[in-house]
Amino acid sequence: MSSKNLLLKGLLLWYVIFSLVMAISPADRQFWVLASVLPALLVTGLVVTHQAFPLSTMTYILITLYLTLHTIGVHYTYSKVPMGTWLGQILDLNRNHFDRLVHFSFGFLLTYPLEELFRRLSDIRGWLLYYLPAMTIVGLSGIWEILESWVARIARPDLGLAVLGSQGDIWDAQKDMTAALYGSLLSIALIIIVRKLMQPQAFATEDTAAGSLLEEESAEPS
């Protein structure tokens, strides 16, 4: 078994075990069920497509990190996450901002996986390769807010409030989407910086390989 496969199995095992632990006595069982459907579908899709279309190790790690944060939020219905409460007390905030952290992480952690998908599934290059993941993050954030509003209208009132998690902020949906956009833009900036820094090394590797090839050709008898 390769080290990558071992790591991926470890990530999957971590997510499954952590999800089962967080499924014990959640703050709201119905909210937990509703908010766990999409992550479960995502993980299932990644497992099913892994052999035919394996993604990079970094992508799997980033997705696992995001799902871990989401699972914590789902267990406490976001507005009741102790970490957010402690942070609010320390910084004298007027609400629990753990949901903002997760929305920011949605953009920051999932932009690279989206960029990899666009890069490998299409011929898109240049600025579009960075623009499309950011706009996809904004679009997915908007879809999530729409789904939340549907649940809030259909479900019982207290569950609807838990799903919305607005905590009295009338601009909550817009701020959540903005947090995701900021996270995505920061991720894109880091991707560009890392690739710029790696370019000289890539050129040096290419030059070394080319030099070795020329030496081999010159050593061959005419």
Buried (B, 14 or more C-beta within 10 A) or exposed (E): EEEEEEEBEEBBEEBEEBBEEBBEEBBBEBBBEBBBEEBEEEBEEBEEEBEEEBBEEEBBBBBBBBBBBBBBBBBBBBBBBEBBBEBBEEEEEEBBBBBBBBBBBBBBBBBBBBBBBBBEEEEBEEEEBBEBBBBBBBEBBBEBBEBBBEBBEEBEEEBBBBBBBBBEBEEBBEBBBBBBBBBBBBBBEEBEEEEEEEEEEEEEEEEEEEEEEEEEEEEEEE
